[in-house]
Amino acid sequence: MKQWLHPGFWITVVIVLGLGLAPIITQDAPTREVSFTILLAITMAVSLNIIMGYTGYVSFGHVVFYGLGGYVGMYLLDSWDAPLPLAVLGGGATAALLAFLLGASILRLRGAYFALATIGINEAARTFVSNFEPFGGPTGIELQFSIYRSYGGAAQALWITYYAVFGITLVAIIFSYLIKTSKFGLGLMSIREDEDAAEVMGVVTPNAKTLAFVFSAILPGMLGVLFFFKNGNVEPGDAFRLHSSIETLVMIMLGGQGTLLGPVLGALGYQRLRGLLLTSDVKLGDLPLKDFQLVISGVLLLIIILFIPAGLVGWLRRRFAPLRRVLA
Amino acid sequence: MSPGTIASSIADGLLIGIVYGIAAMGLSLIWGVMSVINLTHGALISLGMFGVYLLFTTFGINPYLALIAVAGFGLLLGVIIYLIAIARVIDAPHLSSLLATFSVNMIIIGLGTAIFTTTPRDTGFSLGSVQIGPIALQGTRLVAMAVTLAVTGALYTFLYRTRTGKTIRAVSNNRAAAELMGIPSTMILALSFGIGTMLASIAGGLIATFFSFTILSGSIYELKSFIIVVLGGLGNPLGALVGGLILGVLEGVLPLAMPNTWVPVIEFLLFVFILLVRPGGLLGGK
């Protein structure tokens, strides 16, 4: 029980609660949209951190779980008239199943080979779904507008998805912390440091890795359903964007991989910065600054990788010893 | 389906495949020498396309002359990218170099999108075509094949017949030992990276002579390069050329048997499958 007294856990929870509750208290739709995007990014980053930060396997395919879960959920909603909670669970279960099947095969690859394979998986999934008729092929699935009526109209449906995403984010934080402080998590981290040594010490590495992969896949699968339900339609290009996986990697790097707070701060910082750049009126020469959003993110990322590879939280922990007791 | 259609599909596939091959060769060389997966590869291919396009459309320079300038630019840019972004993380875990190259990719693509927008471009360059029996071969593609073969030949002569080439091979074999022999490994790695990006920009320039493109097109060829590199064996440049030919023929022949949109599905599944069963590549050893 001692782990629940660690201030690092509560700091993280308070940050997420603050973000999530702000729009609920003000009942303000624009604030809700901002928080929605950030919470979504936080859950993606926190879940990717399980396989990447704790276990040390860099995956470029995290968005596959989000996309495939989203597709299955939308298919259930559209063709089977399933209620939303069932669709969300269906999305999560499919993502978990896929992670299990993939885990048993591609997690045998190490380092750069694994990273390459995940790029391949992402492209294979995108091109396959573009051809898969039950999922609408290249045009995807579009929900009938009437579907929102059973949730009290479109405006109410937006709030429902928001509450659900908020809840999932909290679950993600608790889950990530549970793994980090458990014996299972210790096994994952020993795999990250030295896989062969971990195996010798009695960690059943194939099982541990697969389980970590499954855990990292469930929540993105559920989020995908909620996001595309809110959106009203899903297309292969939106669902399996390689770029979103990489953005999530960037968030983890910003905040600090392998930490609990890091991915949360990274996602928050990245999305805020992105929002600021996209809405700014500043001009650079005769081109608006927002055209350079990608350039600025790139420069920022490069600086972090070259000079503070441990990310913000990792750097703070290393630099200021007392903070190690405060930040998880 | 007549034998003529099949023959011309195969010929088309071979001609395009060899250009894919040269793009992948750069990626493979960089991996072989320094174990870095270069995610700026697509951006460099795009820059090669734009280099040839701009020199041809604004100054009227013959695309193949422009290609020489583009190659030089690609080499220089690669050396600069290496020294700024990669030298510091060359000994760090793979994630660092992956993300370092990706951040450079973001910078180049971001600048490119801001300056050139994403409107499709076309050089509108043509060399007519040659008819051999039922097969019509585009002139630009034949020249592209000749250029690729010449560049490959030059690369191998450089790697195996010159002193600098020998040092590159030494560094790729064992960097620590090479350094002990007095080889300046940072300069050699920068040069190798530059040669890799030069090959990417040459490939881009060649593709620009027969396909239309945008600043984002490079990423498609980057993904193809990944498949090819895995087909031919990571770190084996000549294997990349063969892998390119295999992929080109697949792309030529598969559409005869199935809808065009299924081709990439097959390609990427093949890619993952080969990684799993033969990570050393079809041609490579263990």
Contacts between the chains, C-beta under 8 A, distances in Angstrom:
chain1	res1	chain2	res2	distance
A	52	B	95	7.8
A	56	B	93	7.8
A	58	B	94	6.7
A	58	B	95	4.8
A	58	B	98	6.6
A	105	B	276	5.8
A	106	B	272	7.0
A	106	B	275	7.5
A	106	B	276	6.7
A	108	B	276	7.4
A	109	B	275	6.4
A	109	B	276	7.3
A	109	B	279	6.6
A	111	B	93	8.0
A	111	B	94	4.9
A	112	B	31	7.9
A	112	B	35	7.0
A	112	B	37	5.3
A	112	B	94	4.8
A	112	B	98	7.4
A	113	B	234	8.0
A	113	B	275	6.1
A	113	B	279	5.5
A	115	B	37	6.9
A	115	B	94	6.7
A	115	B	98	6.3
A	116	B	37	6.7
A	116	B	226	6.1
A	116	B	230	7.0
A	116	B	275	6.4
A	117	B	272	5.5
A	117	B	275	4.9
A	117	B	276	7.4
A	119	B	223	7.3
A	119	B	226	6.4
A	120	B	226	7.1
A	120	B	227	7.6
A	120	B	268	5.1
A	120	B	271	4.3
A	120	B	272	4.4
A	120	B	275	6.9
A	121	B	268	7.8
A	121	B	272	6.0
A	123	B	223	6.0
A	123	B	264	6.9
A	123	B	268	4.5
A	124	B	265	6.2
A	124	B	268	3.7
A	124	B	269	5.3
A	124	B	271	7.6
A	124	B	272	6.3
A	127	B	261	7.4
A	127	B	262	8.0
A	127	B	264	4.1
A	127	B	265	4.5
A	127	B	268	6.3
A	128	B	265	4.9
A	130	B	261	6.3
A	131	B	259	7.4
A	131	B	261	5.2
A	131	B	262	5.6
A	131	B	265	6.2
A	138	B	261	7.4
A	246	B	102	6.2
A	249	B	95	8.0
A	249	B	99	6.6
A	250	B	99	7.3
A	253	B	99	6.2
A	287	B	114	5.6
A	291	B	110	8.0
A	291	B	113	7.2
A	291	B	114	4.0
A	292	B	110	6.2
A	292	B	111	7.7
A	292	B	114	5.8
A	293	B	110	7.1
A	294	B	106	5.2
A	294	B	107	7.6
A	294	B	109	6.3
A	294	B	110	3.0
A	294	B	113	6.9
A	295	B	106	7.1
A	295	B	107	5.2
A	295	B	110	3.6
A	295	B	111	5.6
A	295	B	114	7.2
A	296	B	110	7.8
A	297	B	106	6.0
A	297	B	110	7.7
A	298	B	103	4.6
A	298	B	104	7.0
A	298	B	105	7.5
A	298	B	106	3.2
A	298	B	107	3.8
A	298	B	110	6.0
A	299	B	103	7.4
A	299	B	107	6.2
A	301	B	99	6.5
A	301	B	102	7.6
A	301	B	103	4.0
A	301	B	106	6.9
A	302	B	85	5.9
A	302	B	100	6.3
A	302	B	103	4.0
A	302	B	104	6.8
A	302	B	107	7.4
A	305	B	89	6.4
A	305	B	96	5.5
A	305	B	99	5.2
A	305	B	100	5.0
A	305	B	103	6.6
A	306	B	85	7.2
A	306	B	88	5.0
A	306	B	89	6.7
A	306	B	100	7.0
A	309	B	89	7.5
A	309	B	92	6.5
A	309	B	96	5.8
